[in-house]
Amino acid sequence: AGFSEVKPWLPVDQQHKLQAVAEQENDSNSILNAYREFMAWRKNQPVLLEGDIEFLQTEEPILAFYRTLNDEKMLCVFNLSASQAKLTINASVENE
């Protein structure tokens, strides 16, 4: 299935074969390419790489935090489950 050069001692399920890099490489909608795009984007976000972190109090399965660097502030929210989750955030905009 492209994961190794040796013959596996157990059969490889067809679903696993579809996850091989060779299968995903040229598919712009593949998980592999989505991950690569996200990592390239993240690498160009100094606030994510160097910013301070402030965790928000949330119920499981939600993880939320702000990353702040100089005048930039980014809200990051993650649903750590396979089910739909909802989070209400009260935000205010300060006028300068």
C-alpha positions as CSV (number, residue, x, y, z in Angstrom):
1,A,0.0,0.0,0.0
2,G,3.0,2.3,-0.2
3,F,3.7,2.5,3.6
4,S,6.7,0.2,3.5
5,E,9.0,-1.7,1.0
6,V,8.4,-5.1,2.7
7,K,5.4,-7.4,2.3
8,P,3.1,-7.1,5.4
9,W,2.5,-10.2,7.4
10,L,-1.2,-9.2,7.7
11,P,-3.5,-8.2,4.9
12,V,-3.8,-4.4,4.3
13,D,-7.4,-3.1,4.3
14,Q,-8.5,-1.2,1.2
15,Q,-9.3,1.8,3.4
16,H,-5.7,2.0,4.5
17,K,-4.5,1.9,0.9
18,L,-6.5,5.0,0.2
19,Q,-4.6,6.9,2.9
20,A,-1.2,6.3,1.3
21,V,0.8,9.4,0.3
22,A,0.9,8.2,-3.3
23,E,-2.9,8.2,-3.4
24,Q,-3.3,11.6,-1.7
25,E,-0.4,13.5,-3.3
26,N,-2.3,14.7,-6.4
27,D,-5.7,15.1,-4.7
28,S,-6.1,18.8,-3.8
29,N,-8.9,17.8,-1.4
30,S,-7.0,15.1,0.4
31,I,-6.3,15.1,4.2
32,L,-2.6,15.2,3.4
33,N,-2.8,18.3,1.3
34,A,-5.2,20.0,3.7
35,Y,-2.7,19.4,6.5
36,R,0.2,20.7,4.4
37,E,-1.7,23.8,3.6
38,F,-2.6,24.4,7.2
39,M,0.9,23.9,8.4
40,A,2.3,26.3,5.7
41,W,-0.3,28.9,6.8
42,R,0.5,28.4,10.5
43,K,4.2,28.9,9.8
44,N,3.5,32.4,8.5
45,Q,1.5,33.4,11.6
46,P,4.0,35.0,14.1
47,V,1.2,35.3,16.6
48,L,0.8,31.5,16.7
49,L,4.5,30.8,16.8
50,E,5.6,33.4,19.3
51,G,2.5,34.9,20.9
52,D,1.4,34.7,24.5
53,I,-1.4,32.3,25.3
54,E,-4.6,32.9,27.3
55,F,-6.9,29.9,27.8
56,L,-10.6,30.5,27.9
57,Q,-12.8,28.6,30.4
58,T,-14.8,26.2,28.3
59,E,-16.7,23.0,28.8
60,E,-15.4,19.7,27.3
61,P,-14.9,18.9,24.4
62,I,-14.0,22.5,23.4
63,L,-10.5,24.0,23.8
64,A,-10.3,27.7,23.3
65,F,-7.5,30.3,23.7
66,Y,-6.2,33.6,22.5
67,R,-2.7,34.1,21.1
68,T,-1.4,37.6,21.4
69,L,1.7,39.2,19.9
70,N,2.1,43.0,20.0
71,D,-1.2,44.4,18.6
72,E,-2.4,41.2,17.1
73,K,-4.8,38.9,18.9
74,M,-6.1,35.6,17.4
75,L,-8.8,33.5,18.9
76,C,-8.3,29.7,18.4
77,V,-11.2,27.3,19.1
78,F,-11.1,23.5,18.7
79,N,-13.8,20.9,19.0
80,L,-11.9,17.8,20.4
81,S,-14.8,15.4,19.7
82,A,-16.4,13.9,16.6
83,S,-19.7,15.5,17.6
84,Q,-21.0,19.0,16.9
85,A,-20.3,21.4,19.7
86,K,-21.4,25.0,20.3
87,L,-19.5,27.8,22.0
88,T,-20.8,31.3,22.7
89,I,-18.2,34.0,23.1
90,N,-19.0,37.5,24.2
91,A,-16.7,39.9,22.4
92,S,-16.4,43.6,22.6
93,V,-14.7,45.9,20.2
94,E,-12.7,48.8,21.7
95,N,-12.7,52.1,19.8
96,E,-9.4,53.9,19.8
